[in-house]
Amino acid sequence: MTQAIAKLDLPAQTVASTSGKAREMLETSQQRLGFVPNMYANMVNSPGVLQTYLLGYELFRNEGGFTPAEQEVVFLSVSRFNGCTYCMAAHSMIGDKMSKLPADSLAALREGKPLPDAKLQALATFSTTMVESRGTPTPEQLAAFKAAGYTDRHALEIVLAIAVKTLSNYSNHVFHTQTDPAFGAYAWNPAA
């Protein structure tokens, strides 16, 4: 039986309901994405949470040393472990439409099954290991990750991705964030 999760009693914010840095971040989202994701509307109740998330996300995307498809493997592995329905839907859509994650690998990640690509499987395994072990992989686990073609720097970048996903996954849990229509076709049920 799943334990009930508390829900924060903070309203989703809009460009009109905010000011200052919070408003700037929502306006930027509106301009870049064409909408304000429900996750941002909730997270901006603490501008520092949203700003930290956005900065870390951008740095991981632009400087992490992973291909776009590999980035989705990391984000989906962490989000799946954390049971975040919102991030699983969003990163499934991004993986499919933008990052060009192969469909069979995307399906495997969503279902918690082995990926057909050995290198991507090593990345998914190590990403999950890092979350599950709270950043304490065994020497053998790190060696297997590196044997697949990754580096110590990649391992450190996974720490950044975990930090970013912790901010979003946990925020989505306590807000019970509804999946945006833009990601609706990729809705994910952790029990499935």
Secondary structure, DSSP 8 states (H G I E B T S, - for coil): --------------TTT--HHHHHHHHHHHHHHSS--HHHHHHTTSHHHHHHHHHHHHHHHHHS---HHHHHHHHHHHHHHHT-HHHHHHHHHHHHHTS---HHHHHHHHHT---SSHHHHHHHHHHHHHHHTTS---HHHHHHHHHTT--HHHHHHHHHHHHHHHHHHHHHHHHT----GGGGGG---TT-
